[in-house]
Amino acid sequence: MSRTQKWAEQRKGPVAVENEDVAWERRSAAPVTAPVRSRKLAKVPFLELAEGRLQGVVSSGSDVGRVYVSSITAGEHGLSCNTNNNRPCGGLSDTYACNHLKALLGEAELQYGPERVARYLKIDVAEGAALLSGLHPTVAPNRAAQVFSSFLRHLAYLELPTSTDPLPELQWFPATEAVI
Ligand SMILES: [Zn+2]
């Protein structure tokens, strides 16, 4: 049994591994946390629970050259969605989340599990109910610049040459210490 399988067994859940031949803990760029369930990166290439928001980058369903930068603030559920050209999303209204925010929330549930997302965003729903139904949205200021710069910071790790040497900046990642 590989280390990854052992780890998955301890965690009682599947681990998304991009390349099964190389266990993630041996790669230099380990993920922050293994997803609760595997998810497709094409739709939502990047998401994170950070800076008091669920934020991420969502692919446009129709135009391959366009992405949306979407975020939901914790507590007030302030919604924000803009294109990569910083135009406001046409599908977002004051009280309804657009399809990009719905996709972001859905993928976050896969990545982190619904309980963790609900706890972070302070969404109060009955167990098993859709998190979307627990949002009481308001309009939030445009956060596209911050979200995008966070995305680019993460992408920068993809530019590093492949190596199994530890990266000092990644030492705080809990995943690197999960398996001895
Ligand atoms: Zn949108």
Boltz pocket constraint, residues with backbone or C-beta under 6 A from the ligand:
constraints:
  - pocket:
      binder: B
      contacts: [[A, 68], [A, 70], [A, 81], [A, 82], [A, 89], [A, 90], [A, 91], [A, 92], [A, 98], [A, 99], [A, 100], [A, 101]]
      max_distance: 6.0
